[in-house]
Structure formats: structure tokens, C-alpha cells
Amino acid sequence: MVRRDATIPTRDVAKAYRDDWHTLDHRPTESQLRREIAYYEGLAAQLRRSMDPSERWKQHLYKDHASHRRKLLAALRDGRPEAWVEYPG
């Protein structure tokens, strides 16, 4: 049996991802997606300049998140957000 460490701040993590839990039943707005794209692109740019190679793998993760938001934004503008996978990155 694995014991949960009581010092882990699960409430803070849940609060940070509060909006993500509603992505299946709430359509994101264009402004929200543009903010998220800028946020992830900013994080990727910071890591590109990082001297720590153990942190650089996150750059690809953030670029993928931004790409997903761009696809979703394009699909949302076309009135078909559920078809975001059909859009090029």
C-alpha cells in the first residue's frame, strides 16, 4: 500500500487546474485560448534560453500545448471545436 504524503499541497494543485476540469462541458472562448497560447509560448521561450538541460525537455511539452490551443482556436472560429484534430499545427 502506498501512503500519501500529508505535506503535498493538493488543494493548491486543484486550484491551479480548476478551469481545466470543465473543458469537456464548457467551450473555451477565443480570448482564453489566445491567452493560453501566449502563456505556453512564453514558457517555451524561457526554457529555450535555459542553461539547464534537465529542464529543456519541457520546451517541447509547452510547444505542443500551444499547438493544441491554436488548433482548437481555428476550429472554434470555424464553429466546429470538436473537430480540432483535423487542423494542422
C-alpha positions in Angstrom: 0.0 0.0 0.0 1.3 3.5 -0.9 0.9 6.2 1.7 0.1 9.7 0.7 2.4 12.3 2.0 0.4 14.8 4.0 2.8 17.6 3.1 1.8 17.7 -0.5 -0.4 20.7 -1.1 -3.2 19.0 -3.1 -5.6 21.9 -2.7 -3.2 24.3 -4.4 -2.8 21.9 -7.3 -6.5 21.5 -7.6 -7.0 25.3 -7.6 -4.4 25.8 -10.3 -6.1 23.3 -12.6 -9.7 24.4 -11.6 -10.6 25.6 -15.1 -9.2 22.5 -16.8 -11.7 20.2 -15.2 -14.5 21.9 -17.1 -13.0 21.7 -20.6 -15.3 18.8 -21.6 -18.5 20.6 -20.8 -17.6 24.3 -21.4 -16.5 25.7 -24.7 -13.4 27.9 -24.3 -13.5 31.5 -25.6 -11.2 32.9 -28.2 -9.6 35.3 -25.7 -9.0 32.5 -23.3 -7.3 30.4 -26.0 -5.2 33.4 -27.1 -4.0 33.9 -23.5 -3.1 30.3 -23.2 -1.2 30.3 -26.5 0.8 33.3 -25.4 1.4 31.7 -21.9 2.7 28.4 -23.3 4.8 30.1 -26.0 6.3 32.3 -23.3 7.2 29.3 -21.2 8.8 27.6 -24.2 10.8 30.7 -24.9 12.1 30.9 -21.4 13.2 27.2 -21.5 14.9 27.7 -24.9 17.2 30.2 -23.1 17.7 27.9 -20.1 21.1 26.6 -19.4 19.8 23.6 -17.5 19.5 20.6 -19.9 17.3 18.7 -17.5 14.6 21.4 -17.9 14.8 21.8 -21.7 12.5 18.8 -22.4 9.6 20.9 -21.1 10.1 23.2 -24.1 8.6 20.6 -26.4 5.7 20.0 -24.0 4.8 23.7 -23.9 5.1 24.0 -27.7 2.7 21.0 -28.0 0.2 22.7 -25.6 0.4 25.9 -27.7 -0.1 24.0 -30.9 -3.2 22.3 -29.4 -4.7 25.6 -28.4 -4.0 27.1 -31.9 -5.8 24.1 -33.5 -8.7 24.5 -31.1 -8.9 28.2 -31.8 -9.0 27.7 -35.5 -11.7 25.0 -35.1 -13.7 27.3 -32.7 -13.6 30.1 -35.2 -15.0 27.7 -37.9 -17.8 26.7 -35.5 -16.5 23.1 -35.1 -14.4 23.0 -31.9 -14.9 19.2 -31.7 -13.0 18.8 -35.0 -9.8 20.4 -33.7 -7.8 17.3 -34.5 -8.4 17.9 -38.2 -6.5 21.2 -38.2 -2.8 21.5 -38.9 -0.5 22.6 -36.1 
